[in-house]
Amino acid sequence: MNLRSCVGRSWRAGSGNPGPTSRDSQFEAMEIHLSRCSKRSEEPRFPRAKMLRFAQHDRPSGFCPFSRAKRLRQAASALGVVALFLVALGTSCGQPAAPPAPVLLRLAGSTSMQPLVRELASAYSARVAHVSFESTPLGSTAGLEALRRGSADLALLSRPVDAREEVDISTGKRALSTTVIAVDAVAVIVHGRNPIHNLSSYQLRNLFEGQIPRWDEAGGTAHDVIVVSREDGSGTRAVFETAAMRGHRVTSTALVMPSSEAVRDYVAAHQEAIGYVSIGWLAPGVVALAIDGATASRESVERGTYPLVRPFIVVSRSDANSDVSEFLAFITSPSGQAIVRRVYAGPGAARQSQ
């Protein structure tokens, strides 16, 4: 629409802002001004009264009648965006995301690792509420077999893994993955009233071999020695026979116990007994003997002075799912290792002991 059809009167400029003197030049100046104010290709339609008011001398400097309309359009557009956002937010709040499906991770293997695994699993479940754990103390070798059969998601081994154990016999390819999570000290324990507190490596071997049948021959009381050992397939037994016995056999008269807890409880109840357990199973009623002057502790393992050490290893299938991988990542993270180092040495001590 042409401006001349909208405004029938001449634009008479105010005294403070002299304008054009002819009607045509007035309209021309006004059209030029309006074209600068409006970004639209088509001239807006304004009531005649407003157009005339705009021409008065009391209009503010730089004033444009279209600037207010533009601001109103921008405000309306912004309100529309906010309204759409609130609608979307209300819809999403009204339909919360479904919680993750419950996950059960099955662990099987070393009895020595049970105290540590319980703490790690409890801490992880506190962070990831939909994951729970079931841990079965079967012994290291039995735990590895459970993993192969598919009845366990993770195997717990308290002994080194033979390279052949990681290979799938049917394919010849590596089927298992190992993660060292800690280094343990195998503590040699006696009853709390036993006066002996230190043994040499030679005395220790002779006691378990049956070459020293009475405690008074090793500086103790006049009682027969009761040797307590672990069952075949135990990781703790495998490490003890390698590191302490050095090719010598444990006496055939030794009492064989099915778990670390059973060994500890028997020794605590019998003053003549001697056995071996993980430092994680130490408790009042038994005393850990120093071997060659070094005590069974995290610090002595880290220093490399204690002779009876072994890794704690978690074994998974090479194609393990993300739930297994994320739990392993937690164990090896600073948070997981802070739990490990309350009692045990970190994985780095395993390399130092080799």
Secondary structure per residue as TSV (DSSP state, phi and psi in degrees):
chain	resnum	aa	ss	phi	psi
A	1	M	-	360.0	136.3
A	2	N	-	-76.8	141.5
A	3	L	H	-62.7	-31.9
A	4	R	H	-66.9	-26.0
A	5	S	H	-77.9	-18.1
A	6	C	H	-88.6	-35.5
A	7	V	-	-116.5	117.1
A	8	G	-	-92.3	-12.1
A	9	R	S	-107.9	159.0
A	10	S	-	-75.1	151.2
A	11	W	-	-89.0	114.0
A	12	R	-	-105.1	115.0
A	13	A	-	-71.5	153.6
A	14	G	-	-75.6	169.2
A	15	S	T	-67.5	-26.7
A	16	G	T	-85.4	-9.8
A	17	N	S	-141.8	78.3
A	18	P	-	-55.9	135.3
A	19	G	-	-114.9	-168.7
A	20	P	-	-65.1	153.2
A	21	T	S	-94.9	-26.3
A	22	S	S	-101.8	157.0
A	23	R	H	-64.4	-42.8
A	24	D	H	-63.7	-43.6
A	25	S	H	-68.2	-30.1
A	26	Q	H	-62.8	-49.6
A	27	F	H	-62.0	-39.6
A	28	E	H	-63.5	-44.4
A	29	A	H	-63.6	-38.9
A	30	M	H	-67.2	-39.9
A	31	E	H	-64.8	-38.6
A	32	I	H	-63.7	-42.5
A	33	H	H	-63.6	-44.2
A	34	L	H	-65.9	-34.5
A	35	S	H	-66.7	-29.4
A	36	R	H	-75.0	-33.1
A	37	C	H	-75.9	-39.6
A	38	S	-	-97.2	133.6
A	39	K	-	-92.9	-3.2
A	40	R	S	-83.8	148.3
A	41	S	S	-75.7	-19.0
A	42	E	S	-115.6	132.5
A	43	E	-	-69.3	128.7
A	44	P	-	-65.2	156.9
A	45	R	-	-96.2	119.7
A	46	F	-	-119.6	145.6
A	47	P	-	-58.6	148.4
A	48	R	H	-59.1	-37.6
A	49	A	H	-62.4	-40.1
A	50	K	H	-69.2	-36.1
A	51	M	H	-63.8	-40.8
A	52	L	H	-68.7	-38.6
A	53	R	H	-63.2	-36.0
A	54	F	H	-60.8	-30.2
A	55	A	T	-79.8	-5.6
A	56	Q	S	-71.8	155.4
A	57	H	T	-69.6	-17.6
A	58	D	T	-87.0	9.7
A	59	R	S	-69.4	145.0
A	60	P	-	-69.3	156.5
A	61	S	T	-66.5	132.9
A	62	G	T	78.6	5.0
A	63	F	-	-70.4	139.9
A	64	C	-	-136.3	126.0
A	65	P	H	-63.9	-19.6
A	66	F	H	-87.1	-16.3
A	67	S	H	-65.7	-37.9
A	68	R	H	-67.3	-41.8
A	69	A	H	-62.5	-39.1
A	70	K	H	-64.7	-41.8
A	71	R	H	-62.9	-39.2
A	72	L	H	-63.1	-41.6
A	73	R	H	-64.6	-40.7
A	74	Q	H	-64.4	-40.6
A	75	A	H	-63.6	-42.9
A	76	A	H	-63.0	-39.4
A	77	S	H	-64.6	-42.6
A	78	A	H	-63.8	-41.5
A	79	L	H	-61.2	-37.0
A	80	G	H	-64.1	-41.0
A	81	V	H	-64.3	-43.5
A	82	V	H	-61.7	-41.8
A	83	A	H	-62.4	-43.1
A	84	L	H	-63.6	-39.4
A	85	F	H	-63.1	-43.4
A	86	L	H	-65.0	-37.0
A	87	V	H	-64.1	-45.2
A	88	A	H	-63.8	-40.3
A	89	L	H	-64.3	-42.3
A	90	G	H	-63.0	-37.5
A	91	T	H	-66.7	-43.7
A	92	S	H	-69.1	-36.6
A	93	C	H	-67.3	-33.3
A	94	G	H	-72.8	-19.6
A	95	Q	S	-128.3	78.7
A	96	P	-	-63.8	152.3
A	97	A	-	-64.1	142.4
A	98	A	-	-66.6	139.6
A	99	P	-	-66.7	154.8
A	100	P	-	-60.9	149.6
A	101	A	-	-67.7	143.4
A	102	P	-	-59.6	143.0
A	103	V	E	-125.7	132.0
A	104	L	E	-114.7	119.0
A	105	L	E	-99.7	124.9
A	106	R	E	-100.2	120.9
A	107	L	E	-113.2	141.7
A	108	A	E	-147.7	144.8
A	109	G	E	142.2	-134.1
A	110	S	-	-51.8	130.4
A	111	T	S	-73.7	-28.8
A	112	S	T	-62.8	-30.8
A	113	M	T	-86.1	-4.5
A	114	Q	H	-59.7	-45.1
A	115	P	H	-59.6	-42.5
A	116	L	H	-68.6	-43.7
A	117	V	H	-63.5	-37.7
A	118	R	H	-60.8	-44.1
A	119	E	H	-66.1	-43.0
A	120	L	H	-65.0	-42.9
A	121	A	H	-65.7	-40.1
A	122	S	H	-63.7	-43.0
A	123	A	H	-66.1	-37.8
A	124	Y	H	-70.6	-41.4
A	125	S	H	-64.0	-30.7
A	126	A	H	-66.3	-28.5
A	127	R	H	-88.1	-40.0
A	128	V	S	-120.2	89.8
A	129	A	T	-64.9	-25.1
A	130	H	T	-84.0	-0.9
A	131	V	E	-104.7	127.7
A	132	S	E	-124.9	168.5
A	133	F	E	-130.8	150.7
A	134	E	E	-133.9	115.7
A	135	S	E	-116.9	126.1
A	136	T	E	-115.7	117.3
A	137	P	E	-80.7	95.6
A	138	L	-	-106.2	-15.0
A	139	G	-	101.6	154.6
A	140	S	H	-60.3	-51.4
A	141	T	H	-65.2	-42.6
A	142	A	H	-64.8	-35.2
A	143	G	H	-64.3	-38.6
A	144	L	H	-65.1	-39.9
A	145	E	H	-65.6	-37.8
A	146	A	H	-63.0	-38.0
A	147	L	H	-64.5	-43.4
A	148	R	H	-63.7	-38.4
A	149	R	H	-72.9	-19.4
A	150	G	T	92.9	6.6
A	151	S	S	-89.2	1.2
A	152	A	-	-140.7	148.4
A	153	D	S	-90.7	-26.6
A	154	L	E	-141.9	139.7
A	155	A	E	-107.5	141.7
A	156	L	E	-108.8	117.8
A	157	L	E	-120.3	129.1
A	158	S	S	-106.9	35.4
A	159	R	S	-151.2	162.6
A	160	P	-	-62.8	151.8
A	161	V	-	-96.0	129.7
A	162	D	-	-71.4	138.0
A	163	A	G	-56.9	-32.5
A	164	R	G	-68.8	-24.0
A	165	E	G	-72.7	-18.6
A	166	E	G	-86.4	-8.7
A	167	V	B	-99.0	137.8
A	168	D	-	-77.1	118.0
A	169	I	T	-61.6	-36.0
A	170	S	T	-71.5	-30.3
A	171	T	T	-110.3	-20.6
A	172	G	-	77.6	5.6
A	173	K	S	-101.5	155.2
A	174	R	B	-67.8	123.7
A	175	A	-	-112.0	-12.4
A	176	L	E	-122.8	152.5
A	177	S	E	-124.0	136.2
A	178	T	E	-113.5	143.6
A	179	T	E	-132.9	115.5
A	180	V	E	-77.9	123.1
A	181	I	E	-109.4	-17.4
A	182	A	E	-165.7	168.9
A	183	V	E	-126.1	127.1
A	184	D	E	-107.6	153.7
A	185	A	E	-104.0	130.3
A	186	V	E	-85.6	111.9
A	187	A	E	-89.7	133.9
A	188	V	E	-89.6	120.7
A	189	I	E	-116.6	148.1
A	190	V	E	-133.3	172.0
A	191	H	E	-63.1	150.8
A	192	G	T	-61.0	-23.8
A	193	R	T	-92.5	-2.3
A	194	N	-	-68.4	126.8
A	195	P	-	-73.9	-11.3
A	196	I	-	-82.5	133.9
A	197	H	-	-126.7	-7.1
A	198	N	E	-146.9	139.1
A	199	L	E	-132.5	149.2
A	200	S	-	-82.0	162.8
A	201	S	H	-59.5	-35.2
A	202	Y	H	-67.0	-45.6
A	203	Q	H	-62.2	-41.8
A	204	L	H	-59.3	-46.7
A	205	R	H	-64.0	-41.6
A	206	N	H	-67.2	-35.6
A	207	L	H	-63.2	-47.7
A	208	F	H	-75.8	-22.1
A	209	E	H	-80.6	-16.4
A	210	G	T	93.4	6.2
A	211	Q	S	-76.1	-22.4
A	212	I	-	-115.3	96.6
A	213	P	-	-83.5	-17.8
A	214	R	B	-126.1	146.9
A	215	W	G	-67.9	-30.2
A	216	D	G	-67.2	-18.2
A	217	E	G	-75.8	-13.6
A	218	A	G	-113.3	11.2
A	219	G	T	98.4	11.4
A	220	G	S	-105.7	-153.0
A	221	T	-	-84.9	169.6
A	222	A	S	-84.0	70.8
A	223	H	-	-134.1	150.3
A	224	D	B	-67.5	146.8
A	225	V	-	-85.0	129.5
A	226	I	E	-105.6	111.4
A	227	V	E	-88.3	129.7
A	228	V	E	-118.6	124.6
A	229	S	E	-125.1	-173.0
A	230	R	E	-112.4	166.9
A	231	E	-	-73.7	160.7
A	232	D	T	-63.2	137.8
A	233	G	T	96.9	-9.2
A	234	S	-	-74.2	132.6
A	235	G	H	-65.2	-36.9
A	236	T	H	-65.5	-40.9
A	237	R	H	-63.4	-42.9
A	238	A	H	-60.2	-43.2
A	239	V	H	-69.5	-41.7
A	240	F	H	-63.1	-43.8
A	241	E	I	-66.4	-32.2
A	242	T	I	-76.8	-49.6
A	243	A	I	-82.3	-35.0
A	244	A	I	-99.8	-43.8
A	245	M	I	-82.7	-29.0
A	246	R	T	51.5	52.2
A	247	G	T	93.4	-12.7
A	248	H	-	-85.7	149.1
A	249	R	-	-91.3	142.0
A	250	V	-	-67.1	142.1
A	251	T	-	-53.5	142.4
A	252	S	T	-71.3	-11.3
A	253	T	T	-88.3	0.7
A	254	A	-	-65.3	142.4
A	255	L	E	-77.4	131.9
A	256	V	E	-103.9	124.5
A	257	M	E	-111.6	149.5
A	258	P	S	-86.2	-4.5
A	259	S	S	-159.4	164.6
A	260	S	H	-62.9	-40.9
A	261	E	H	-61.9	-40.1
A	262	A	H	-66.1	-39.5
A	263	V	H	-62.0	-49.2
A	264	R	H	-59.9	-46.6
A	265	D	H	-65.1	-37.1
A	266	Y	H	-67.7	-45.4
A	267	V	H	-63.8	-37.9
A	268	A	H	-64.8	-23.8
A	269	A	H	-97.8	-7.3
A	270	H	-	-133.9	116.8
A	271	Q	T	-67.1	-22.9
A	272	E	T	-89.2	-5.3
A	273	A	E	-84.7	154.8
A	274	I	E	-141.9	135.9
A	275	G	E	-149.8	-167.5
A	276	Y	E	-146.0	138.2
A	277	V	E	-147.4	167.9
A	278	S	E	-67.3	150.1
A	279	I	G	-63.6	-18.1
A	280	G	G	-70.1	-14.0
A	281	W	G	-103.8	5.5
A	282	L	-	-66.7	142.4
A	283	A	-	-158.0	163.9
A	284	P	T	-55.1	142.9
A	285	G	T	108.8	-21.7
A	286	V	E	-128.1	157.4
A	287	V	E	-126.3	133.8
A	288	A	E	-86.2	124.4
A	289	L	-	-79.1	145.3
A	290	A	E	-76.0	140.3
A	291	I	E	-114.0	119.4
A	292	D	T	54.7	33.7
A	293	G	T	87.6	-5.3
A	294	A	B	-104.1	133.8
A	295	T	-	-87.2	158.1
A	296	A	S	-83.6	102.3
A	297	S	S	-157.1	164.8
A	298	R	H	-59.9	-42.3
A	299	E	H	-63.4	-42.3
A	300	S	H	-69.8	-31.5
A	301	V	H	-66.2	-44.5
A	302	E	H	-66.1	-32.4
A	303	R	H	-77.9	-18.7
A	304	G	T	82.3	19.9
A	305	T	-	-95.8	-22.5
A	306	Y	-	-87.5	132.0
A	307	P	S	-81.8	-22.8
A	308	L	-	-104.0	87.5
A	309	V	E	-127.3	156.9
A	310	R	E	-157.0	156.3
A	311	P	E	-82.6	152.3
A	312	F	E	-100.4	122.4
A	313	I	E	-124.2	135.3
A	314	V	E	-106.4	126.6
A	315	V	E	-110.9	134.0
A	316	S	E	-129.7	164.8
A	317	R	E	-72.9	149.6
A	318	S	T	-62.0	-28.1
A	319	D	T	-101.3	32.4
A	320	A	-	-59.0	148.1
A	321	N	-	-76.3	175.6
A	322	S	H	-66.4	-30.1
A	323	D	H	-63.2	-42.7
A	324	V	H	-65.8	-45.9
A	325	S	H	-61.8	-39.8
A	326	E	H	-69.5	-34.9
A	327	F	H	-67.2	-42.5
A	328	L	H	-63.0	-38.8
A	329	A	H	-62.6	-37.6
A	330	F	H	-64.9	-43.6
A	331	I	H	-59.5	-41.6
A	332	T	H	-86.9	-4.0
A	333	S	S	-74.7	166.0
A	334	P	H	-54.9	-37.3
A	335	S	H	-65.9	-44.4
A	336	G	H	-66.6	-41.5
A	337	Q	H	-70.3	-24.7
A	338	A	H	-64.2	-35.8
A	339	I	H	-69.7	-43.7
A	340	V	H	-57.4	-45.5
A	341	R	T	-80.3	4.5
A	342	R	T	-65.6	-30.9
A	343	V	T	-128.3	-39.9
A	344	Y	S	-107.6	166.1
A	345	A	B	-82.6	156.8
A	346	G	-	-75.3	171.8
A	347	P	T	-57.7	-27.5
A	348	G	H	-61.3	-27.9
A	349	A	H	-67.2	-22.7
A	350	A	H	-65.3	-38.9
A	351	R	H	-69.9	-34.4
A	352	Q	H	-68.6	-32.9
A	353	S	H	-81.0	-11.5
A	354	Q	-	-79.8	360.0
